[in-house]
Amino acid sequence: MDSDPDRHCNTDWILQADSNLTTEEQLNLTLPREDDGTFSKCQMFVPVNWSIGSIRENGLNETTGCQSGWVYSRALYEATVVTDFDLVCDKSYMAEVVQAIFMSGLLAGSFIFGPTAESYGRRRTTQLPVVLLQIFVIVTGVSPNVYVYIVAQFIVGAALGGYRMNSTVLDCAIVIIALVTAGKFFLNWAGSVCLIYIQELFPTSVRAAGLMSPLLNMLAIYHWAIPILVFSSLAVTSGALVFLLPETRRTELPDSANETEGNRNMSTKKMGSDSNVVEQNGRNSTKL
């Protein structure tokens, strides 16, 4: 989907002067043209209280931004987030902001629901995100404005992040596992359909972007190479940091924070014991 859909300013004000104007006549009289000869997508002539004869004879020269919204082409899509909330012209950046907010919600949900599972159990911390998803996916679909949509998208992202994290490690009895598997199947089925339709409202370049990618892409207005340099440097840096990771071959990895703390304490005790042995051997050598 194009994030810059075909459109023009709503100029129905001129129909008060002559309601029999054709669409082409209306656009010719009320919209300025770009350098390539097409009608402007973000500008219109300032409305005047003249007769249609005066407008035809003298023409209109003073321009302004769209005052009564836009008229969008429905050739590809009947409606999208961009067209529903008029995220065009001076608000075109909001599409990237909305995507960044959704990705922030995913990150926040992982940080919130992950640690709380250790205290309240993974069953509860998996059920709560499901309830939040059911509520706020509906809120997302009926949002009256982009600000409510942003808040709903953040909560949907947080709930999705928490569910995805805890559902993968949910440990229950065999009967519970069967119920969870069936529930997870239908939830993922319904959730996938919802996410497909929600995310398809954004352009492919925005859907595939990471948390900060949409915002970093906005730096291209200063120079086209800035986003490329930033993304490239991050990729090189992350690749270099791989060499600093510890070796884990033939090492049993901890399954929880408690096991990590226990392993740390055992390592400390072992180091202390080794130090005592070395010190004792030194003393024996001195006596000899």
RAWO-V354762 format. One record per residue. N is the residue number from 1. RES is the residue in one small letter. PHI is phi in radians with two decimals (none if undefined). BURIAL is b if it has 24 or more other C-alpha atoms within 12 Angstrom, else e. Layout:
n: {N:N}
res: {RES:RES}
phi: {PHI:PHI}
burial: {BURIAL:BURIAL}
This chain:
n: {1:2:3:4:5:6:7:8:9:10:11:12:13:14:15:16:17:18:19:20:21:22:23:24:25:26:27:28:29:30:31:32:33:34:35:36:37:38:39:40:41:42:43:44:45:46:47:48:49:50:51:52:53:54:55:56:57:58:59:60:61:62:63:64:65:66:67:68:69:70:71:72:73:74:75:76:77:78:79:80:81:82:83:84:85:86:87:88:89:90:91:92:93:94:95:96:97:98:99:100:101:102:103:104:105:106:107:108:109:110:111:112:113:114:115:116:117:118:119:120:121:122:123:124:125:126:127:128:129:130:131:132:133:134:135:136:137:138:139:140:141:142:143:144:145:146:147:148:149:150:151:152:153:154:155:156:157:158:159:160:161:162:163:164:165:166:167:168:169:170:171:172:173:174:175:176:177:178:179:180:181:182:183:184:185:186:187:188:189:190:191:192:193:194:195:196:197:198:199:200:201:202:203:204:205:206:207:208:209:210:211:212:213:214:215:216:217:218:219:220:221:222:223:224:225:226:227:228:229:230:231:232:233:234:235:236:237:238:239:240:241:242:243:244:245:246:247:248:249:250:251:252:253:254:255:256:257:258:259:260:261:262:263:264:265:266:267:268:269:270:271:272:273:274:275:276:277:278:279:280:281:282:283:284:285:286:287:288}
res: {m:d:s:d:p:d:r:h:c:n:t:d:w:i:l:q:a:d:s:n:l:t:t:e:e:q:l:n:l:t:l:p:r:e:d:d:g:t:f:s:k:c:q:m:f:v:p:v:n:w:s:i:g:s:i:r:e:n:g:l:n:e:t:t:g:c:q:s:g:w:v:y:s:r:a:l:y:e:a:t:v:v:t:d:f:d:l:v:c:d:k:s:y:m:a:e:v:v:q:a:i:f:m:s:g:l:l:a:g:s:f:i:f:g:p:t:a:e:s:y:g:r:r:r:t:t:q:l:p:v:v:l:l:q:i:f:v:i:v:t:g:v:s:p:n:v:y:v:y:i:v:a:q:f:i:v:g:a:a:l:g:g:y:r:m:n:s:t:v:l:d:c:a:i:v:i:i:a:l:v:t:a:g:k:f:f:l:n:w:a:g:s:v:c:l:i:y:i:q:e:l:f:p:t:s:v:r:a:a:g:l:m:s:p:l:l:n:m:l:a:i:y:h:w:a:i:p:i:l:v:f:s:s:l:a:v:t:s:g:a:l:v:f:l:l:p:e:t:r:r:t:e:l:p:d:s:a:n:e:t:e:g:n:r:n:m:s:t:k:k:m:g:s:d:s:n:v:v:e:q:n:g:r:n:s:t:k:l}
phi: {none:-1.35:-1.34:-2.15:-1.16:-1.10:-2.90:-2.73:-1.12:-1.31:-2.13:-1.20:-1.05:-1.27:-1.19:-1.21:-1.42:-2.75:-1.34:-1.71:-1.15:-1.34:-1.05:-1.14:-1.12:-1.06:-1.19:-1.09:-1.49:-2.05:-2.13:-1.32:-1.94:-1.38:-1.12:-1.51:1.64:-1.45:-1.24:-1.12:-1.57:-2.23:-2.20:-2.57:-1.35:-1.10:-1.04:-2.30:-1.72:-1.96:-1.35:-1.12:-1.16:-1.15:-1.15:-1.15:-1.30:-1.64:1.29:-2.05:-2.17:-1.36:-1.91:-2.72:-1.24:-1.11:-1.68:-2.17:1.48:-2.22:-1.97:-1.77:-1.29:-1.83:-1.15:-1.77:-2.30:-1.24:-2.78:-2.41:-1.05:-1.08:-1.37:-1.15:-1.87:0.94:-1.52:-2.33:0.98:-1.31:-1.99:-1.14:-1.17:-1.15:-1.09:-1.19:-1.12:-1.06:-1.14:-1.13:-1.13:-1.09:-1.15:-1.11:-1.09:-1.01:-1.15:-1.12:-1.08:-1.14:-1.27:-1.43:-1.41:-1.17:-1.11:-1.16:-1.12:-1.18:-1.66:-1.93:1.59:-1.35:-1.15:-1.19:-1.34:-1.72:-1.24:-1.07:-1.04:-1.10:-1.10:-1.10:-1.09:-1.08:-1.33:-1.49:-1.16:-1.17:-1.05:-1.04:-1.25:-1.99:-1.04:-1.36:-2.64:-1.21:-1.27:-1.13:-1.07:-1.11:-1.07:-1.12:-1.12:-1.11:-1.20:-1.06:-1.09:-1.12:-1.14:-1.15:-1.09:-1.16:-1.15:-1.08:-1.25:-1.44:-1.21:-1.28:-2.09:-1.18:-2.02:-2.30:-1.20:-1.07:-1.12:-1.09:-1.08:-1.10:-1.16:-1.13:-1.08:-1.13:-1.12:-1.13:-1.06:-1.22:-1.17:-1.14:-1.08:-1.17:-1.10:-1.11:-1.07:-1.09:-1.15:-1.06:-1.23:-1.18:-1.29:-1.19:-1.27:-1.81:-1.16:-1.01:-1.09:-1.40:-1.10:-1.45:-1.37:-1.50:-1.05:-1.75:-0.99:-1.06:-1.28:-1.16:-1.11:-1.19:-1.19:-1.13:-1.19:-1.55:-2.83:-1.12:-1.50:-1.06:-1.03:-1.11:-1.13:-1.13:-1.12:-1.14:-1.12:-1.16:-1.15:-1.13:-1.11:-1.11:-1.16:-1.19:-1.19:-1.04:-1.20:-1.60:-1.23:-1.27:-1.30:-2.12:-1.17:1.03:-2.06:-1.37:-1.43:-1.22:-1.75:-2.65:-1.16:-1.14:-1.13:-1.09:-1.15:-1.11:-1.11:-1.14:-1.14:-1.11:-1.14:-1.14:-1.11:-1.13:-1.14:-1.14:-1.14:-1.09:-1.13:-1.13:-1.10:-1.08:-1.15:-1.13:-1.07:-1.15:-1.15:-1.12:-1.13:-1.19:-1.11:-1.11}
burial: {b:b:b:b:b:b:b:b:b:b:b:b:b:b:b:e:e:e:e:e:e:e:e:e:e:b:b:b:b:b:b:b:e:e:e:e:e:e:b:b:b:b:b:b:b:b:b:b:e:e:e:b:e:e:b:e:e:e:e:b:e:e:e:e:b:b:e:e:b:b:b:b:e:e:e:e:e:e:e:b:b:b:b:b:b:b:b:b:b:e:e:b:b:b:b:b:b:b:b:b:b:b:b:b:b:b:b:b:b:b:e:b:b:b:e:e:b:e:e:e:e:b:b:b:b:b:b:b:b:b:e:b:b:b:e:b:b:e:b:b:b:e:e:e:e:b:e:e:b:b:b:b:b:b:b:b:b:b:b:b:b:b:b:b:b:b:b:e:e:b:e:e:e:e:e:e:e:e:e:b:e:e:e:b:e:e:b:e:e:e:b:e:e:e:b:e:e:b:b:b:b:b:b:e:e:b:b:e:b:e:b:b:b:b:b:b:b:e:e:e:e:e:e:e:e:e:e:e:e:e:e:e:e:e:e:e:e:e:e:e:e:e:e:e:e:e:e:e:e:e:e:e:e:e:e:e:e:e:e:e:e:e:e:e:e:e:e:e:e:e:e:e:e:e:e:e:e:e:e:e:e:e:e:e:e:e:e:e}
